[in-house]
Amino acid sequence: MKPIQQTIGENFNKFRKRMGLSLDKAAEKTGVSKAMLAQIERGESNPTVSTLWKIANGLNISFSSLMMEEMPSVQKVSLKNIQPIADDDEHYKVYPMFLYELDKPFEVFEVHLEPGHVHYSDEHPQGVQEIVLMKKGTLKVIMGRHSFVVSEGEAIRFAANKKHEYQNHTDKKAEYFVIIFYPQY
């Protein structure tokens, strides 16, 4: 398995060229600087979760399509073999378990949020839904003025087209799965 940065760079390059975008145009669409996009494309940068979301949303592609490798018909994954993508000074880690495929319009991640931390997520395109399945701990999910507490053995599904946040106000790490469903247009 090649380093995740190399895969992200190759996929970004493929999408950018397929869309006929220069680095300048890609920077304009994503809000990520041309210099950073060039580093990502060369595999010289390990982008944050927030940066990858800006790229995905700006190019109107799925988050995991940036990390996608050619997939066999049967796939078994182990968390210990997955390099996480971190944000918020390593307090929020995303482990890509199953990535988006054209005939499977969803992606699955395991997420770890350290005690006492909050992760802010930008809105996704209209029609995108998130499903959160708690593995360990307790999580507060906030969407606008609405908040929901999700504990071990519970799950929540919501339209992700508005900014939302994940809060862990406990003294234990929250571990949960996120399934992101993309409608097929």
Buried (B, 14 or more C-beta within 10 A) or exposed (E): EEEBBEBBBBBBBBBBEEEEBEBEEBBEBBEBEBEBBBBBBBBEBBBBBBBBBBBBBBBEBBBBBBBBEEEEEEEEEEEEEBBBBBBBEEBBBBBBBBBBBEEEBBBBBBBBBBEEBBBBBEBBBEEBBBBBBBEEBBBBBBBEEEEEEBEBEBEBEBBBBEEBEBBBEBEEBBBBBBBBBBEEE
